[in-house]
Amino acid sequence: MATVEIQGLTKRFGAVTVLEPTDLAVADGEFAVIVGPSGCGKSTLLRMIAGLEVPSDGRVLIDGRDVTDAAPADRGLAMVFQSYALYPHLSVAENIAFPLKVQRRPRAEIAARVAEVADTLELGALLHRRPAALSGGQRQRVSIARAIVREPKVLLLDEPLSNLDAELRVRMRHEFARLHGRLGATMIYVTHDQLEAMTLANRIVVMGGGRVEQVGAPLDLYARPANLAVARAIGAPGINLLPATVSATDDTGIEVTLADGHRQRSIARAPADALGSAVTIGIRPEHLEPDPDGPFVGAVELFERLGPLSFAHLDTSLVAQLPGDRAVTLGEVLRFGTAPYRVQVFDAAGDALPR
């Protein structure tokens, strides 16, 4: 296990900056998940930590040792790729053993380590097979086994579940959580799937536009996003975002007026000179409650039944969560309200107003 620290890490391709100067510290034994849309710089950041990409500026430290200029093999890291990257002509056992053979470890040690890792990942019955005879989930487990067989200080995972179907993704999320619990290893996991981030991470690093937007525990980011980029990145279905204008302020918060004239309170704070300024309010679908006098209204365009829960998509771009047994017809007009403490408010620059 090890700590990972990056200091001012930057990546430019010619005149294009794909990663702004970035600082980040990952604690010993932590499961950190980097989440963000495609092209935000998250995989570039991971590859620079691994030594597969040369930074334009900045430093990478593993357990306090500067490894910025060290070769990937000398960093004490292992990486699991999206594409599995298994050797098709080798058996599962040979794929797992490959890193140890490169290090010229004794045969007895190699056999013992392969057996131990195979048992951890429930691959014992598959050791004689070749990758072509494995399912996607089995291939990914072999890829993980090969990465951890030499007991790396840090395990890096670059969108490892993106090639799997929905059922396998859920099962493999459980595998990763279980593996982290068993190994206690430091893990840095990159994904664009916020469900993976919310279910796996001790801390989430939200990235957007080549920079870190916010770092924190999953529920902290969910409840208190620092800006619109973080609010959009966390939560499924996504947060409802509506334009509004500040119409009143006092010691308990503010009142905003929506585009259709309805008004809503929030405990967000704003100075008196904010009156009349444009803002964006954010409300999670699960925080909208049926209310005949509520300010949020619209006709149902799509209704999704998902077992115990349902989601109504309204023609006003709102999504509301409802009980699974709620009867709804297309075109039906629904009204909702919400408590002031549930309403996030973001200024014209996209930053969250203090609460």
C-alpha positions, 0 to 999 in steps of 0.5 A: 500500500502507498500514498499517491501525491500529484503536484501541479501536474499538467499536460499540453499537446502543442497549444492545447492544454488537456490537463490544467495544473492539478494537485491531488493526494490519495491516502494509503489504502484509499479507493479514489474514483475519478469521474467526469465526461469523456475528454475531461482529462481523467484518463490522461491524469491516470496515465501520467501517474502510471508513467505511460504519459509524460507530464508537461509540468508537475511532479508525481510522488508515490509514498513520498518518492518522486517518480515523475521521471521513473519508468512505469515498471519502477513505480510499484504500480499496476494498471488494469485497462478497459480492453483487458490486454490479455495475451490470447495465446497464453492460458489464464495461469500463464497470463497471471504469471507473466509479470512474475516471469519477467521479474525472473521469480522462482518457479515455486514462488510463481506457482504459489502466487498464481494459486493465491490470486486465482483463489482470491478472484475465483479463477481456480477452475479457469486456469487452463483456459485461454482468453477466447474461452472466457466471458467478459467478466472472467477476462476482466478478473484475469486482467485484475489478477495479472495486475495484483499478482506482484503485489503493487503498491497502487492499483490503477483502473482505467474504465475497466467495466465499460466493455461489459453489459449492465448485469456484468457491470453490477457484478464486477462493481461488487467484485472490486468492492470485495477485492479492495476490502480483501487487499486493503490496497490503494486504488485509483479508478477512472470512470465516466459512470457516476453510479460506479463512483458513488458505489465504490469510492471512499472519495470521488474526484470530479473532473471537467474541462481538464481540471479538478472541480471538487474532491470529497466523499460521495454523499458530500458531493451529492448534497453539496456540489461546489458548482454546476459541473459537479451537480451534473456529474453526481446523481442518477437520474441527473439533477433538475436544473432550471433558470430563475431570478433572485426575487427576495433575500433575508436572513433565512435564505432567498426566494427565486422566481422561475421562468413561468412566474412561480416562486420557490424558497431556498436556504442558500444565501445571497447579498441584497445586491443579488436581487434581480440576478440570474441563477440556476436552481438544482433539485434532485428528482427524488426531492420533488414531492406531489403538491397541488400548490407546488411551483413545479408543474408539467405534463408527462411526456415519458413515464418509466417504471423501474420496479419499486420506483418510477420516474415521470419526465415532464414537458418542462424538462423536469424529472420527478421520482414517484412510487412504483405503484403510482398510476400516471398517464401520458399528458397528465399534468403533475405539480410538485413542491420541495423543501427549501433546504433541498434547493441548490442555487448556482450563480451566473458563473455556475458556482454554488451559493453558500448555505 
